[in-house]
Amino acid sequence: MSDWTPTRAAGLERMQAFVPGMGRAYAVGRNTDPGPGGAYAVSRLSPWVRRRLVGEDELARAALEAHGPRAAEKFVQEVIWRTYWKGWLELRPQVWDRYLVTRDQARAAAARDPALARDLAAAEAGTTGIDAFDAWARELAETGWLHNHARMWFASIWVFTLRLPWALGADLFLRRLMDGDPASNTLSWRWVAGLQTVGKTYLATADNIARYTDGRFRPQGLARSAEPLVEAEPVGPTRPLPPAARETPAGPHLLLVTPEDLTPEHLIGPWEIAGVALVAGPDAATEGPARTFLDGALADAGARAG
Ligand SMILES: Cc1cc2nc3c(=O)[nH]c(=O)nc-3n(C[C@H](O)[C@H](O)[C@H](O)COP(=O)(O)OP(=O)(O)OC[C@H]3O[C@@H](n4cnc5c(N)ncnc54)[C@H](O)[C@@H]3O)c2cc1C
């Protein structure tokens, strides 16, 4: 099995292999980013979880059965962050719409401003001169994955040191991460920038980076303070969710499978499925390893649904 085989079978195999690491070892080691090829204390299961080739329930059950509620607590909490972010955005779709507007405005501004366009290109290519940031930018392009702490440092340096538009950083992650997710990604970028928990920002420091990269990096010249970004309008109220169908009509059904959930087996139930349609949707904008993973995951889901 190659490291990132985009099938449910490979995801389940990787989950099984990680079960011994879901307890105290995770709680102790999860903040350290050893870098590509290093000994990670985190699962690196996010591409499969993002597409629900492996379910949050499966992860939580495996952790609790192997380690019990106390030792598994940290791992289960992190899994639930994903569920929380998904639900938060589902109740407030206006935050996604606002992100798209902000991104498009920032793109237009970059098209008018050659200095901004040059700085953005350097950040994407990993040629800013900030060694840690440049290494993460290249790791992202080459592998389609970054450790959580590297994502936090990267986003913080993007916003507060390089002073680039946050929505274009979120867009870069969304295009290049194999686990790129409108909820986890947008809301995490908003959190770093001080928009999500209003007024609370995340500041990357050289000491923290040195400590949690095992001394691989100690970047110089980082911002020393992180003034929160501000939005013109507050987020606004939550919307009511559409009611769930009370009963399933009889007769043949067409099963619509989207990249939000590529384990349709649990939806098939007792119904007569006459056909399966796979829809790639806006995820078609992903690139590099993220595109390869998504294409493979769609093919795997299609084969299993068939
Ligand atoms: C700026 C920024 C952008 C991010 N963008 C994404 C994204 O697009 N997609 C995404 O899935 N995660 C995103 N995250 C959250 C987190 O970095 C990744 O989920 C995690 O690094 C995945 O690695 P792992 O599978 O080894 O996680 P583990 O630590 O092994 O955790 C197991 C699973 O729990 C979930 N999880 C863990 N931590 C988080 C978290 N903080 N938020 C949400 N879910 C979590 C993931 O599904 C993960 O696979 C982002 C974080 C930041 C700071």
The ligand as an SDF file (V2000), in Angstrom:
LIG
                    3D

 53 58  0  0  0  0  0  0  0  0999 V2000
   -5.3620   26.7000    9.2380 C   0  0  0  0  0  0  0  0  0  0  0  0
   -5.9020   25.2960    9.3920 C   0  0  0  0  0  0  0  0  0  0  0  0
   -6.5540   24.6980    8.3310 C   0  0  0  0  0  0  0  0  0  0  0  0
   -7.0870   23.4030    8.4700 C   0  0  0  0  0  0  0  0  0  0  0  0
   -7.7400   22.8500    7.3890 N   0  0  0  0  0  0  0  0  0  0  0  0
   -8.2930   21.6130    7.5230 C   0  0  0  0  0  0  0  0  0  0  0  0
   -8.9940   21.0220    6.4320 C   0  0  0  0  0  0  0  0  0  0  0  0
   -9.1590   21.6130    5.3590 O   0  0  0  0  0  0  0  0  0  0  0  0
   -9.4960   19.7680    6.6050 N   0  0  0  0  0  0  0  0  0  0  0  0
   -9.3520   19.0700    7.7780 C   0  0  0  0  0  0  0  0  0  0  0  0
   -9.8220   17.9300    7.8650 O   0  0  0  0  0  0  0  0  0  0  0  0
   -8.7110   19.6240    8.8340 N   0  0  0  0  0  0  0  0  0  0  0  0
   -8.1830   20.8690    8.7380 C   0  0  0  0  0  0  0  0  0  0  0  0
   -7.5080   21.4110    9.8050 N   0  0  0  0  0  0  0  0  0  0  0  0
   -7.5210   20.6840   11.0970 C   0  0  0  0  0  0  0  0  0  0  0  0
   -6.3130   19.7560   11.3610 C   0  0  0  0  0  0  0  0  0  0  0  0
   -5.1080   20.4340   11.0760 O   0  0  0  0  0  0  0  0  0  0  0  0
   -6.3530   18.4500   10.5520 C   0  0  0  0  0  0  0  0  0  0  0  0
   -7.6370   17.8450   10.6410 O   0  0  0  0  0  0  0  0  0  0  0  0
   -5.3230   17.4660   11.0810 C   0  0  0  0  0  0  0  0  0  0  0  0
   -4.0390   18.0490   11.0280 O   0  0  0  0  0  0  0  0  0  0  0  0
   -5.3420   16.1990   10.2790 C   0  0  0  0  0  0  0  0  0  0  0  0
   -4.2690   15.3650   10.6390 O   0  0  0  0  0  0  0  0  0  0  0  0
   -4.5000   13.9480   11.2830 P   0  0  0  0  0  0  0  0  0  0  0  0
   -5.4040   13.1510   10.4160 O   0  0  0  0  0  0  0  0  0  0  0  0
   -3.1560   13.3750   11.6020 O   0  0  0  0  0  0  0  0  0  0  0  0
   -5.2580   14.3100   12.6240 O   0  0  0  0  0  0  0  0  0  0  0  0
   -5.3570   13.5460   14.0220 P   0  0  0  0  0  0  0  0  0  0  0  0
   -4.7330   14.4390   15.0220 O   0  0  0  0  0  0  0  0  0  0  0  0
   -4.8550   12.1620   13.9330 O   0  0  0  0  0  0  0  0  0  0  0  0
   -6.9380   13.5540   14.3100 O   0  0  0  0  0  0  0  0  0  0  0  0
   -7.8360   12.5510   13.7770 C   0  0  0  0  0  0  0  0  0  0  0  0
   -8.8990   13.2090   12.9170 C   0  0  0  0  0  0  0  0  0  0  0  0
   -9.6380   14.1760   13.6690 O   0  0  0  0  0  0  0  0  0  0  0  0
   -9.9620   15.3120   12.8620 C   0  0  0  0  0  0  0  0  0  0  0  0
   -9.2790   16.4920   13.4170 N   0  0  0  0  0  0  0  0  0  0  0  0
   -8.1680   16.5170   14.1840 C   0  0  0  0  0  0  0  0  0  0  0  0
   -7.8550   17.7700   14.5580 N   0  0  0  0  0  0  0  0  0  0  0  0
   -8.7880   18.5690   14.0000 C   0  0  0  0  0  0  0  0  0  0  0  0
   -9.0320   19.9770   14.0230 C   0  0  0  0  0  0  0  0  0  0  0  0
   -8.2420   20.8220   14.7120 N   0  0  0  0  0  0  0  0  0  0  0  0
  -10.0680   20.4680   13.3110 N   0  0  0  0  0  0  0  0  0  0  0  0
  -10.8830   19.6310   12.6310 C   0  0  0  0  0  0  0  0  0  0  0  0
  -10.7250   18.2890   12.5840 N   0  0  0  0  0  0  0  0  0  0  0  0
   -9.6890   17.7640   13.2620 C   0  0  0  0  0  0  0  0  0  0  0  0
   -9.4430   14.9920   11.4580 C   0  0  0  0  0  0  0  0  0  0  0  0
  -10.4910   14.4250   10.7060 O   0  0  0  0  0  0  0  0  0  0  0  0
   -8.3520   13.9750   11.7400 C   0  0  0  0  0  0  0  0  0  0  0  0
   -8.0910   13.1290   10.6590 O   0  0  0  0  0  0  0  0  0  0  0  0
   -6.9620   22.7070    9.6970 C   0  0  0  0  0  0  0  0  0  0  0  0
   -6.2910   23.3180   10.7600 C   0  0  0  0  0  0  0  0  0  0  0  0
   -5.7610   24.5940   10.6090 C   0  0  0  0  0  0  0  0  0  0  0  0
   -5.0480   25.2280   11.7760 C   0  0  0  0  0  0  0  0  0  0  0  0
  1  2  1  0
  2  3  1  0
  2 52  2  0
  3  4  2  0
  4  5  1  0
  4 50  1  0
  5  6  2  0
  6  7  1  0
  6 13  1  0
  7  8  2  0
  7  9  1  0
  9 10  1  0
 10 11  2  0
 10 12  1  0
 12 13  2  0
 13 14  1  0
 14 15  1  0
 14 50  1  0
 15 16  1  0
 16 17  1  0
 16 18  1  0
 18 19  1  0
 18 20  1  0
 20 21  1  0
 20 22  1  0
 22 23  1  0
 23 24  1  0
 24 25  2  0
 24 26  1  0
 24 27  1  0
 27 28  1  0
 28 29  2  0
 28 30  1  0
 28 31  1  0
 31 32  1  0
 32 33  1  0
 33 34  1  0
 33 48  1  0
 34 35  1  0
 35 36  1  0
 35 46  1  0
 36 37  1  0
 36 45  1  0
 37 38  2  0
 38 39  1  0
 39 40  1  0
 39 45  2  0
 40 41  1  0
 40 42  2  0
 42 43  1  0
 43 44  2  0
 44 45  1  0
 46 47  1  0
 46 48  1  0
 48 49  1  0
 50 51  2  0
 51 52  1  0
 52 53  1  0
M  END
$$$$
